[in-house]
Amino acid sequence: MSLWGMLSRLNRRVLPAIHKVPDLSRLNGFQKAVVGWKMYVTYRHLDNLKRKGKSPIRS
């Protein structure tokens, strides 16, 4: 497993789920940073999988 894969799993378990907030424009600074970090790790993980020719969807 890659570094990005491990960070992605860690994010899901440790960081709060902010997607449940109805209006993302009302987030405070910390919450925006969490969303940004989660997006950054997710995109890196998906790019890494694509480079290896793997699918992010598990069957």
PDBQT receptor file of N, H, CA, C and O in Angstrom, charges set to zero:
ATOM      1  N   MET A   1       0.843  -1.177   0.000  1.00  0.00    +0.000 N 
ATOM      2  CA  MET A   1       0.000   0.000   0.000  1.00  0.00    +0.000 C 
ATOM      3  C   MET A   1       0.885   1.235   0.000  1.00  0.00    +0.000 C 
ATOM      4  O   MET A   1       1.933   1.262   0.645  1.00  0.00    +0.000 OA
ATOM      5  N   SER A   2       0.461   2.238  -0.716  1.00  0.00    +0.000 N 
ATOM      6  H   SER A   2      -0.390   2.216  -1.240  1.00  0.00    +0.000 HD
ATOM      7  CA  SER A   2       1.250   3.453  -0.841  1.00  0.00    +0.000 C 
ATOM      8  C   SER A   2       1.013   4.387   0.347  1.00  0.00    +0.000 C 
ATOM      9  O   SER A   2       0.102   4.185   1.150  1.00  0.00    +0.000 OA
ATOM     10  N   LEU A   3       1.841   5.388   0.432  1.00  0.00    +0.000 N 
ATOM     11  H   LEU A   3       2.581   5.552  -0.220  1.00  0.00    +0.000 HD
ATOM     12  CA  LEU A   3       1.707   6.407   1.470  1.00  0.00    +0.000 C 
ATOM     13  C   LEU A   3       0.347   7.084   1.367  1.00  0.00    +0.000 C 
ATOM     14  O   LEU A   3      -0.315   7.314   2.380  1.00  0.00    +0.000 OA
ATOM     15  N   TRP A   4      -0.069   7.401   0.148  1.00  0.00    +0.000 N 
ATOM     16  H   TRP A   4       0.468   7.214  -0.674  1.00  0.00    +0.000 HD
ATOM     17  CA  TRP A   4      -1.349   8.091  -0.045  1.00  0.00    +0.000 C 
ATOM     18  C   TRP A   4      -2.523   7.199   0.338  1.00  0.00    +0.000 C 
ATOM     19  O   TRP A   4      -3.528   7.687   0.855  1.00  0.00    +0.000 OA
ATOM     20  N   GLY A   5      -2.408   5.918   0.094  1.00  0.00    +0.000 N 
ATOM     21  H   GLY A   5      -1.592   5.521  -0.326  1.00  0.00    +0.000 HD
ATOM     22  CA  GLY A   5      -3.457   4.992   0.487  1.00  0.00    +0.000 C 
ATOM     23  C   GLY A   5      -3.605   4.923   1.996  1.00  0.00    +0.000 C 
ATOM     24  O   GLY A   5      -4.717   4.900   2.524  1.00  0.00    +0.000 OA
ATOM     25  N   MET A   6      -2.473   4.890   2.683  1.00  0.00    +0.000 N 
ATOM     26  H   MET A   6      -1.569   4.909   2.254  1.00  0.00    +0.000 HD
ATOM     27  CA  MET A   6      -2.511   4.858   4.147  1.00  0.00    +0.000 C 
ATOM     28  C   MET A   6      -3.083   6.156   4.709  1.00  0.00    +0.000 C 
ATOM     29  O   MET A   6      -3.892   6.132   5.637  1.00  0.00    +0.000 OA
ATOM     30  N   LEU A   7      -2.658   7.301   4.139  1.00  0.00    +0.000 N 
ATOM     31  H   LEU A   7      -2.002   7.320   3.385  1.00  0.00    +0.000 HD
ATOM     32  CA  LEU A   7      -3.183   8.578   4.608  1.00  0.00    +0.000 C 
ATOM     33  C   LEU A   7      -4.682   8.693   4.341  1.00  0.00    +0.000 C 
ATOM     34  O   LEU A   7      -5.417   9.260   5.150  1.00  0.00    +0.000 OA
ATOM     35  N   SER A   8      -5.129   8.163   3.221  1.00  0.00    +0.000 N 
ATOM     36  H   SER A   8      -4.532   7.703   2.564  1.00  0.00    +0.000 HD
ATOM     37  CA  SER A   8      -6.546   8.196   2.890  1.00  0.00    +0.000 C 
ATOM     38  C   SER A   8      -7.358   7.406   3.909  1.00  0.00    +0.000 C 
ATOM     39  O   SER A   8      -8.402   7.871   4.367  1.00  0.00    +0.000 OA
ATOM     40  N   ARG A   9      -6.891   6.229   4.259  1.00  0.00    +0.000 N 
ATOM     41  H   ARG A   9      -6.043   5.852   3.887  1.00  0.00    +0.000 HD
ATOM     42  CA  ARG A   9      -7.586   5.426   5.276  1.00  0.00    +0.000 C 
ATOM     43  C   ARG A   9      -7.559   6.110   6.639  1.00  0.00    +0.000 C 
ATOM     44  O   ARG A   9      -8.555   6.104   7.363  1.00  0.00    +0.000 OA
ATOM     45  N   LEU A  10      -6.431   6.692   6.979  1.00  0.00    +0.000 N 
ATOM     46  H   LEU A  10      -5.622   6.697   6.390  1.00  0.00    +0.000 HD
ATOM     47  CA  LEU A  10      -6.310   7.392   8.251  1.00  0.00    +0.000 C 
ATOM     48  C   LEU A  10      -7.275   8.579   8.306  1.00  0.00    +0.000 C 
ATOM     49  O   LEU A  10      -7.915   8.818   9.330  1.00  0.00    +0.000 OA
ATOM     50  N   ASN A  11      -7.374   9.317   7.200  1.00  0.00    +0.000 N 
ATOM     51  H   ASN A  11      -6.854   9.123   6.368  1.00  0.00    +0.000 HD
ATOM     52  CA  ASN A  11      -8.294  10.456   7.149  1.00  0.00    +0.000 C 
ATOM     53  C   ASN A  11      -9.731  10.024   7.404  1.00  0.00    +0.000 C 
ATOM     54  O   ASN A  11     -10.462  10.688   8.138  1.00  0.00    +0.000 OA
ATOM     55  N   ARG A  12     -10.135   8.914   6.800  1.00  0.00    +0.000 N 
ATOM     56  H   ARG A  12      -9.542   8.374   6.203  1.00  0.00    +0.000 HD
ATOM     57  CA  ARG A  12     -11.507   8.443   6.967  1.00  0.00    +0.000 C 
ATOM     58  C   ARG A  12     -11.810   8.078   8.410  1.00  0.00    +0.000 C 
ATOM     59  O   ARG A  12     -12.936   8.259   8.874  1.00  0.00    +0.000 OA
ATOM     60  N   ARG A  13     -10.822   7.568   9.120  1.00  0.00    +0.000 N 
ATOM     61  H   ARG A  13      -9.907   7.421   8.743  1.00  0.00    +0.000 HD
ATOM     62  CA  ARG A  13     -11.063   7.110  10.485  1.00  0.00    +0.000 C 
ATOM     63  C   ARG A  13     -10.886   8.202  11.535  1.00  0.00    +0.000 C 
ATOM     64  O   ARG A  13     -11.575   8.197  12.554  1.00  0.00    +0.000 OA
ATOM     65  N   VAL A  14      -9.974   9.130  11.296  1.00  0.00    +0.000 N 
ATOM     66  H   VAL A  14      -9.414   9.134  10.467  1.00  0.00    +0.000 HD
ATOM     67  CA  VAL A  14      -9.603  10.088  12.329  1.00  0.00    +0.000 C 
ATOM     68  C   VAL A  14     -10.269  11.454  12.157  1.00  0.00    +0.000 C 
ATOM     69  O   VAL A  14     -10.791  12.018  13.119  1.00  0.00    +0.000 OA
ATOM     70  N   LEU A  15     -10.251  11.978  10.948  1.00  0.00    +0.000 N 
ATOM     71  H   LEU A  15      -9.828  11.520  10.166  1.00  0.00    +0.000 HD
ATOM     72  CA  LEU A  15     -10.750  13.332  10.744  1.00  0.00    +0.000 C 
ATOM     73  C   LEU A  15     -12.275  13.359  10.688  1.00  0.00    +0.000 C 
ATOM     74  O   LEU A  15     -12.905  12.391  10.261  1.00  0.00    +0.000 OA
ATOM     75  N   PRO A  16     -12.860  14.469  11.120  1.00  0.00    +0.000 N 
ATOM     76  CA  PRO A  16     -14.321  14.558  11.147  1.00  0.00    +0.000 C 
ATOM     77  C   PRO A  16     -14.917  14.575   9.741  1.00  0.00    +0.000 C 
ATOM     78  O   PRO A  16     -14.278  15.022   8.788  1.00  0.00    +0.000 OA
ATOM     79  N   ALA A  17     -16.148  14.083   9.629  1.00  0.00    +0.000 N 
ATOM     80  H   ALA A  17     -16.667  13.721  10.403  1.00  0.00    +0.000 HD
ATOM     81  CA  ALA A  17     -16.872  14.072   8.355  1.00  0.00    +0.000 C 
ATOM     82  C   ALA A  17     -17.590  15.413   8.208  1.00  0.00    +0.000 C 
ATOM     83  O   ALA A  17     -18.650  15.623   8.797  1.00  0.00    +0.000 OA
ATOM     84  N   ILE A  18     -17.017  16.303   7.434  1.00  0.00    +0.000 N 
ATOM     85  H   ILE A  18     -16.156  16.133   6.956  1.00  0.00    +0.000 HD
ATOM     86  CA  ILE A  18     -17.571  17.647   7.282  1.00  0.00    +0.000 C 
ATOM     87  C   ILE A  18     -18.572  17.702   6.143  1.00  0.00    +0.000 C 
ATOM     88  O   ILE A  18     -19.278  18.700   5.998  1.00  0.00    +0.000 OA
ATOM     89  N   HIS A  19     -18.655  16.659   5.333  1.00  0.00    +0.000 N 
ATOM     90  H   HIS A  19     -18.082  15.848   5.451  1.00  0.00    +0.000 HD
ATOM     91  CA  HIS A  19     -19.583  16.674   4.207  1.00  0.00    +0.000 C 
ATOM     92  C   HIS A  19     -21.034  16.715   4.657  1.00  0.00    +0.000 C 
ATOM     93  O   HIS A  19     -21.927  16.953   3.843  1.00  0.00    +0.000 OA
ATOM     94  N   LYS A  20     -21.277  16.492   5.924  1.00  0.00    +0.000 N 
ATOM     95  H   LYS A  20     -20.551  16.299   6.584  1.00  0.00    +0.000 HD
ATOM     96  CA  LYS A  20     -22.643  16.522   6.443  1.00  0.00    +0.000 C 
ATOM     97  C   LYS A  20     -23.133  17.945   6.694  1.00  0.00    +0.000 C 
ATOM     98  O   LYS A  20     -24.320  18.158   6.942  1.00  0.00    +0.000 OA
ATOM     99  N   VAL A  21     -22.233  18.914   6.631  1.00  0.00    +0.000 N 
ATOM    100  H   VAL A  21     -21.268  18.742   6.430  1.00  0.00    +0.000 HD
ATOM    101  CA  VAL A  21     -22.599  20.318   6.816  1.00  0.00    +0.000 C 
ATOM    102  C   VAL A  21     -23.335  20.781   5.562  1.00  0.00    +0.000 C 
ATOM    103  O   VAL A  21     -22.820  20.633   4.454  1.00  0.00    +0.000 OA
ATOM    104  N   PRO A  22     -24.551  21.348   5.727  1.00  0.00    +0.000 N 
ATOM    105  CA  PRO A  22     -25.345  21.700   4.548  1.00  0.00    +0.000 C 
ATOM    106  C   PRO A  22     -24.734  22.807   3.686  1.00  0.00    +0.000 C 
ATOM    107  O   PRO A  22     -24.920  22.802   2.469  1.00  0.00    +0.000 OA
ATOM    108  N   ASP A  23     -24.017  23.746   4.281  1.00  0.00    +0.000 N 
ATOM    109  H   ASP A  23     -23.866  23.750   5.270  1.00  0.00    +0.000 HD
ATOM    110  CA  ASP A  23     -23.457  24.868   3.530  1.00  0.00    +0.000 C 
ATOM    111  C   ASP A  23     -21.957  24.956   3.804  1.00  0.00    +0.000 C 
ATOM    112  O   ASP A  23     -21.539  25.420   4.864  1.00  0.00    +0.000 OA
ATOM    113  N   LEU A  24     -21.159  24.510   2.848  1.00  0.00    +0.000 N 
ATOM    114  H   LEU A  24     -21.499  24.133   1.987  1.00  0.00    +0.000 HD
ATOM    115  CA  LEU A  24     -19.705  24.493   3.055  1.00  0.00    +0.000 C 
ATOM    116  C   LEU A  24     -19.093  25.893   3.101  1.00  0.00    +0.000 C 
ATOM    117  O   LEU A  24     -17.964  26.048   3.566  1.00  0.00    +0.000 OA
ATOM    118  N   SER A  25     -19.805  26.904   2.635  1.00  0.00    +0.000 N 
ATOM    119  H   SER A  25     -20.722  26.778   2.258  1.00  0.00    +0.000 HD
ATOM    120  CA  SER A  25     -19.258  28.266   2.672  1.00  0.00    +0.000 C 
ATOM    121  C   SER A  25     -19.246  28.835   4.095  1.00  0.00    +0.000 C 
ATOM    122  O   SER A  25     -18.630  29.873   4.337  1.00  0.00    +0.000 OA
ATOM    123  N   ARG A  26     -19.914  28.173   5.027  1.00  0.00    +0.000 N 
ATOM    124  H   ARG A  26     -20.414  27.330   4.830  1.00  0.00    +0.000 HD
ATOM    125  CA  ARG A  26     -19.966  28.652   6.409  1.00  0.00    +0.000 C 
ATOM    126  C   ARG A  26     -18.981  27.933   7.328  1.00  0.00    +0.000 C 
ATOM    127  O   ARG A  26     -19.100  28.018   8.551  1.00  0.00    +0.000 OA
ATOM    128  N   LEU A  27     -18.039  27.245   6.766  1.00  0.00    +0.000 N 
ATOM    129  H   LEU A  27     -17.942  27.176   5.773  1.00  0.00    +0.000 HD
ATOM    130  CA  LEU A  27     -17.051  26.538   7.580  1.00  0.00    +0.000 C 
ATOM    131  C   LEU A  27     -16.060  27.525   8.175  1.00  0.00    +0.000 C 
ATOM    132  O   LEU A  27     -15.784  28.572   7.590  1.00  0.00    +0.000 OA
ATOM    133  N   ASN A  28     -15.527  27.183   9.344  1.00  0.00    +0.000 N 
ATOM    134  H   ASN A  28     -15.752  26.332   9.819  1.00  0.00    +0.000 HD
ATOM    135  CA  ASN A  28     -14.479  28.026   9.920  1.00  0.00    +0.000 C 
ATOM    136  C   ASN A  28     -13.131  27.634   9.304  1.00  0.00    +0.000 C 
ATOM    137  O   ASN A  28     -13.072  26.724   8.478  1.00  0.00    +0.000 OA
ATOM    138  N   GLY A  29     -12.081  28.294   9.687  1.00  0.00    +0.000 N 
ATOM    139  H   GLY A  29     -12.129  29.034  10.359  1.00  0.00    +0.000 HD
ATOM    140  CA  GLY A  29     -10.763  28.079   9.092  1.00  0.00    +0.000 C 
ATOM    141  C   GLY A  29     -10.242  26.659   9.260  1.00  0.00    +0.000 C 
ATOM    142  O   GLY A  29      -9.693  26.084   8.320  1.00  0.00    +0.000 OA
ATOM    143  N   PHE A  30     -10.412  26.091  10.449  1.00  0.00    +0.000 N 
ATOM    144  H   PHE A  30     -10.858  26.558  11.212  1.00  0.00    +0.000 HD
ATOM    145  CA  PHE A  30      -9.934  24.734  10.688  1.00  0.00    +0.000 C 
ATOM    146  C   PHE A  30     -10.693  23.734   9.819  1.00  0.00    +0.000 C 
ATOM    147  O   PHE A  30     -10.089  22.834   9.236  1.00  0.00    +0.000 OA
ATOM    148  N   GLN A  31     -11.999  23.885   9.732  1.00  0.00    +0.000 N 
ATOM    149  H   GLN A  31     -12.490  24.616  10.206  1.00  0.00    +0.000 HD
ATOM    150  CA  GLN A  31     -12.802  22.975   8.930  1.00  0.00    +0.000 C 
ATOM    151  C   GLN A  31     -12.438  23.067   7.449  1.00  0.00    +0.000 C 
ATOM    152  O   GLN A  31     -12.415  22.051   6.754  1.00  0.00    +0.000 OA
ATOM    153  N   LYS A  32     -12.154  24.271   6.965  1.00  0.00    +0.000 N 
ATOM    154  H   LYS A  32     -12.172  25.096   7.530  1.00  0.00    +0.000 HD
ATOM    155  CA  LYS A  32     -11.719  24.438   5.571  1.00  0.00    +0.000 C 
ATOM    156  C   LYS A  32     -10.377  23.748   5.346  1.00  0.00    +0.000 C 
ATOM    157  O   LYS A  32     -10.153  23.142   4.298  1.00  0.00    +0.000 OA
ATOM    158  N   ALA A  33      -9.497  23.843   6.324  1.00  0.00    +0.000 N 
ATOM    159  H   ALA A  33      -9.680  24.335   7.175  1.00  0.00    +0.000 HD
ATOM    160  CA  ALA A  33      -8.198  23.181   6.210  1.00  0.00    +0.000 C 
ATOM    161  C   ALA A  33      -8.366  21.663   6.174  1.00  0.00    +0.000 C 
ATOM    162  O   ALA A  33      -7.661  20.986   5.425  1.00  0.00    +0.000 OA
ATOM    163  N   VAL A  34      -9.282  21.122   6.966  1.00  0.00    +0.000 N 
ATOM    164  H   VAL A  34      -9.855  21.671   7.574  1.00  0.00    +0.000 HD
ATOM    165  CA  VAL A  34      -9.541  19.681   6.977  1.00  0.00    +0.000 C 
ATOM    166  C   VAL A  34     -10.077  19.239   5.618  1.00  0.00    +0.000 C 
ATOM    167  O   VAL A  34      -9.630  18.230   5.073  1.00  0.00    +0.000 OA
ATOM    168  N   VAL A  35     -11.032  19.988   5.072  1.00  0.00    +0.000 N 
ATOM    169  H   VAL A  35     -11.395  20.808   5.515  1.00  0.00    +0.000 HD
ATOM    170  CA  VAL A  35     -11.590  19.653   3.766  1.00  0.00    +0.000 C 
ATOM    171  C   VAL A  35     -10.501  19.707   2.691  1.00  0.00    +0.000 C 
ATOM    172  O   VAL A  35     -10.415  18.819   1.843  1.00  0.00    +0.000 OA
ATOM    173  N   GLY A  36      -9.679  20.741   2.732  1.00  0.00    +0.000 N 
ATOM    174  H   GLY A  36      -9.748  21.463   3.422  1.00  0.00    +0.000 HD
ATOM    175  CA  GLY A  36      -8.587  20.867   1.770  1.00  0.00    +0.000 C 
ATOM    176  C   GLY A  36      -7.588  19.723   1.866  1.00  0.00    +0.000 C 
ATOM    177  O   GLY A  36      -7.152  19.189   0.846  1.00  0.00    +0.000 OA
ATOM    178  N   TRP A  37      -7.225  19.347   3.084  1.00  0.00    +0.000 N 
ATOM    179  H   TRP A  37      -7.579  19.781   3.912  1.00  0.00    +0.000 HD
ATOM    180  CA  TRP A  37      -6.291  18.241   3.287  1.00  0.00    +0.000 C 
ATOM    181  C   TRP A  37      -6.865  16.929   2.772  1.00  0.00    +0.000 C 
ATOM    182  O   TRP A  37      -6.168  16.154   2.116  1.00  0.00    +0.000 OA
ATOM    183  N   LYS A  38      -8.153  16.679   3.072  1.00  0.00    +0.000 N 
ATOM    184  H   LYS A  38      -8.719  17.308   3.604  1.00  0.00    +0.000 HD
ATOM    185  CA  LYS A  38      -8.800  15.449   2.607  1.00  0.00    +0.000 C 
ATOM    186  C   LYS A  38      -8.842  15.398   1.086  1.00  0.00    +0.000 C 
ATOM    187  O   LYS A  38      -8.608  14.345   0.492  1.00  0.00    +0.000 OA
ATOM    188  N   MET A  39      -9.138  16.526   0.457  1.00  0.00    +0.000 N 
ATOM    189  H   MET A  39      -9.328  17.381   0.940  1.00  0.00    +0.000 HD
ATOM    190  CA  MET A  39      -9.175  16.572  -1.009  1.00  0.00    +0.000 C 
ATOM    191  C   MET A  39      -7.781  16.321  -1.589  1.00  0.00    +0.000 C 
ATOM    192  O   MET A  39      -7.632  15.561  -2.546  1.00  0.00    +0.000 OA
ATOM    193  N   TYR A  40      -6.764  16.961  -1.009  1.00  0.00    +0.000 N 
ATOM    194  H   TYR A  40      -6.885  17.579  -0.232  1.00  0.00    +0.000 HD
ATOM    195  CA  TYR A  40      -5.392  16.801  -1.484  1.00  0.00    +0.000 C 
ATOM    196  C   TYR A  40      -4.966  15.334  -1.427  1.00  0.00    +0.000 C 
ATOM    197  O   TYR A  40      -4.432  14.802  -2.400  1.00  0.00    +0.000 OA
ATOM    198  N   VAL A  41      -5.200  14.685  -0.292  1.00  0.00    +0.000 N 
ATOM    199  H   VAL A  41      -5.633  15.117   0.499  1.00  0.00    +0.000 HD
ATOM    200  CA  VAL A  41      -4.809  13.283  -0.121  1.00  0.00    +0.000 C 
ATOM    201  C   VAL A  41      -5.602  12.386  -1.068  1.00  0.00    +0.000 C 
ATOM    202  O   VAL A  41      -5.047  11.461  -1.661  1.00  0.00    +0.000 OA
ATOM    203  N   THR A  42      -6.899  12.658  -1.210  1.00  0.00    +0.000 N 
ATOM    204  H   THR A  42      -7.350  13.410  -0.729  1.00  0.00    +0.000 HD
ATOM    205  CA  THR A  42      -7.740  11.846  -2.089  1.00  0.00    +0.000 C 
ATOM    206  C   THR A  42      -7.263  11.934  -3.535  1.00  0.00    +0.000 C 
ATOM    207  O   THR A  42      -7.139  10.909  -4.206  1.00  0.00    +0.000 OA
ATOM    208  N   TYR A  43      -6.996  13.133  -4.018  1.00  0.00    +0.000 N 
ATOM    209  H   TYR A  43      -7.097  13.965  -3.473  1.00  0.00    +0.000 HD
ATOM    210  CA  TYR A  43      -6.526  13.291  -5.398  1.00  0.00    +0.000 C 
ATOM    211  C   TYR A  43      -5.166  12.627  -5.610  1.00  0.00    +0.000 C 
ATOM    212  O   TYR A  43      -4.942  11.993  -6.641  1.00  0.00    +0.000 OA
ATOM    213  N   ARG A  44      -4.269  12.765  -4.654  1.00  0.00    +0.000 N 
ATOM    214  H   ARG A  44      -4.451  13.280  -3.817  1.00  0.00    +0.000 HD
ATOM    215  CA  ARG A  44      -2.959  12.111  -4.770  1.00  0.00    +0.000 C 
ATOM    216  C   ARG A  44      -3.106  10.594  -4.800  1.00  0.00    +0.000 C 
ATOM    217  O   ARG A  44      -2.434   9.913  -5.575  1.00  0.00    +0.000 OA
ATOM    218  N   HIS A  45      -3.984  10.073  -3.956  1.00  0.00    +0.000 N 
ATOM    219  H   HIS A  45      -4.530  10.626  -3.327  1.00  0.00    +0.000 HD
ATOM    220  CA  HIS A  45      -4.217   8.624  -3.911  1.00  0.00    +0.000 C 
ATOM    221  C   HIS A  45      -4.787   8.133  -5.247  1.00  0.00    +0.000 C 
ATOM    222  O   HIS A  45      -4.336   7.118  -5.778  1.00  0.00    +0.000 OA
ATOM    223  N   LEU A  46      -5.770   8.848  -5.787  1.00  0.00    +0.000 N 
ATOM    224  H   LEU A  46      -6.135   9.673  -5.356  1.00  0.00    +0.000 HD
ATOM    225  CA  LEU A  46      -6.361   8.452  -7.064  1.00  0.00    +0.000 C 
ATOM    226  C   LEU A  46      -5.357   8.550  -8.205  1.00  0.00    +0.000 C 
ATOM    227  O   LEU A  46      -5.336   7.692  -9.088  1.00  0.00    +0.000 OA
ATOM    228  N   ASP A  47      -4.524   9.590  -8.194  1.00  0.00    +0.000 N 
ATOM    229  H   ASP A  47      -4.541  10.287  -7.477  1.00  0.00    +0.000 HD
ATOM    230  CA  ASP A  47      -3.478   9.716  -9.221  1.00  0.00    +0.000 C 
ATOM    231  C   ASP A  47      -2.483   8.568  -9.129  1.00  0.00    +0.000 C 
ATOM    232  O   ASP A  47      -2.034   8.047 -10.150  1.00  0.00    +0.000 OA
ATOM    233  N   ASN A  48      -2.140   8.178  -7.919  1.00  0.00    +0.000 N 
ATOM    234  H   ASN A  48      -2.505   8.601  -7.089  1.00  0.00    +0.000 HD
ATOM    235  CA  ASN A  48      -1.214   7.067  -7.711  1.00  0.00    +0.000 C 
ATOM    236  C   ASN A  48      -1.807   5.761  -8.236  1.00  0.00    +0.000 C 
ATOM    237  O   ASN A  48      -1.107   4.977  -8.877  1.00  0.00    +0.000 OA
ATOM    238  N   LEU A  49      -3.092   5.523  -7.968  1.00  0.00    +0.000 N 
ATOM    239  H   LEU A  49      -3.660   6.161  -7.447  1.00  0.00    +0.000 HD
ATOM    240  CA  LEU A  49      -3.752   4.324  -8.472  1.00  0.00    +0.000 C 
ATOM    241  C   LEU A  49      -3.816   4.330  -9.994  1.00  0.00    +0.000 C 
ATOM    242  O   LEU A  49      -3.601   3.300 -10.632  1.00  0.00    +0.000 OA
ATOM    243  N   LYS A  50      -4.110   5.482 -10.570  1.00  0.00    +0.000 N 
ATOM    244  H   LYS A  50      -4.284   6.319 -10.051  1.00  0.00    +0.000 HD
ATOM    245  CA  LYS A  50      -4.199   5.593 -12.028  1.00  0.00    +0.000 C 
ATOM    246  C   LYS A  50      -2.838   5.303 -12.666  1.00  0.00    +0.000 C 
ATOM    247  O   LYS A  50      -2.755   4.627 -13.691  1.00  0.00    +0.000 OA
ATOM    248  N   ARG A  51      -1.787   5.815 -12.054  1.00  0.00    +0.000 N 
ATOM    249  H   ARG A  51      -1.855   6.364 -11.221  1.00  0.00    +0.000 HD
ATOM    250  CA  ARG A  51      -0.431   5.602 -12.577  1.00  0.00    +0.000 C 
ATOM    251  C   ARG A  51      -0.060   4.118 -12.539  1.00  0.00    +0.000 C 
ATOM    252  O   ARG A  51       0.678   3.635 -13.398  1.00  0.00    +0.000 OA
ATOM    253  N   LYS A  52      -0.579   3.396 -11.534  1.00  0.00    +0.000 N 
ATOM    254  H   LYS A  52      -1.179   3.788 -10.837  1.00  0.00    +0.000 HD
ATOM    255  CA  LYS A  52      -0.303   1.967 -11.426  1.00  0.00    +0.000 C 
ATOM    256  C   LYS A  52      -1.262   1.125 -12.254  1.00  0.00    +0.000 C 
ATOM    257  O   LYS A  52      -1.094  -0.091 -12.349  1.00  0.00    +0.000 OA
ATOM    258  N   GLY A  53      -2.278   1.766 -12.862  1.00  0.00    +0.000 N 
ATOM    259  H   GLY A  53      -2.414   2.754 -12.785  1.00  0.00    +0.000 HD
ATOM    260  CA  GLY A  53      -3.245   1.041 -13.674  1.00  0.00    +0.000 C 
ATOM    261  C   GLY A  53      -4.279   0.292 -12.873  1.00  0.00    +0.000 C 
ATOM    262  O   GLY A  53      -4.856  -0.680 -13.361  1.00  0.00    +0.000 OA
ATOM    263  N   LYS A  54      -4.527   0.725 -11.644  1.00  0.00    +0.000 N 
ATOM    264  H   LYS A  54      -4.058   1.514 -11.247  1.00  0.00    +0.000 HD
ATOM    265  CA  LYS A  54      -5.501   0.072 -10.770  1.00  0.00    +0.000 C 
ATOM    266  C   LYS A  54      -6.767   0.909 -10.690  1.00  0.00    +0.000 C 
ATOM    267  O   LYS A  54      -6.755   2.105 -10.980  1.00  0.00    +0.000 OA
ATOM    268  N   SER A  55      -7.848   0.275 -10.297  1.00  0.00    +0.000 N 
ATOM    269  H   SER A  55      -7.858  -0.696 -10.061  1.00  0.00    +0.000 HD
ATOM    270  CA  SER A  55      -9.131   0.955 -10.142  1.00  0.00    +0.000 C 
ATOM    271  C   SER A  55      -9.341   1.289  -8.665  1.00  0.00    +0.000 C 
ATOM    272  O   SER A  55      -9.005   0.485  -7.795  1.00  0.00    +0.000 OA
ATOM    273  N   PRO A  56      -9.899   2.481  -8.375  1.00  0.00    +0.000 N 
ATOM    274  CA  PRO A  56     -10.184   2.813  -6.979  1.00  0.00    +0.000 C 
ATOM    275  C   PRO A  56     -11.386   2.068  -6.424  1.00  0.00    +0.000 C 
ATOM    276  O   PRO A  56     -11.602   2.045  -5.212  1.00  0.00    +0.000 OA
ATOM    277  N   ILE A  57     -12.168   1.458  -7.307  1.00  0.00    +0.000 N 
ATOM    278  H   ILE A  57     -11.993   1.476  -8.292  1.00  0.00    +0.000 HD
ATOM    279  CA  ILE A  57     -13.367   0.746  -6.887  1.00  0.00    +0.000 C 
ATOM    280  C   ILE A  57     -13.006  -0.712  -6.645  1.00  0.00    +0.000 C 
ATOM    281  O   ILE A  57     -12.480  -1.392  -7.526  1.00  0.00    +0.000 OA
ATOM    282  N   ARG A  58     -13.294  -1.176  -5.446  1.00  0.00    +0.000 N 
ATOM    283  H   ARG A  58     -13.722  -0.624  -4.730  1.00  0.00    +0.000 HD
ATOM    284  CA  ARG A  58     -13.003  -2.577  -5.118  1.00  0.00    +0.000 C 
ATOM    285  C   ARG A  58     -14.197  -3.417  -5.511  1.00  0.00    +0.000 C 
ATOM    286  O   ARG A  58     -15.336  -3.045  -5.229  1.00  0.00    +0.000 OA
ATOM    287  N   SER A  59     -13.952  -4.559  -6.167  1.00  0.00    +0.000 N 
ATOM    288  H   SER A  59     -13.027  -4.861  -6.396  1.00  0.00    +0.000 HD
ATOM    289  CA  SER A  59     -15.065  -5.422  -6.537  1.00  0.00    +0.000 C 
ATOM    290  C   SER A  59     -15.236  -6.557  -5.566  1.00  0.00    +0.000 C 
ATOM    291  O   SER A  59     -16.134  -7.383  -5.733  1.00  0.00    +0.000 OA
TER     292      SER A  59
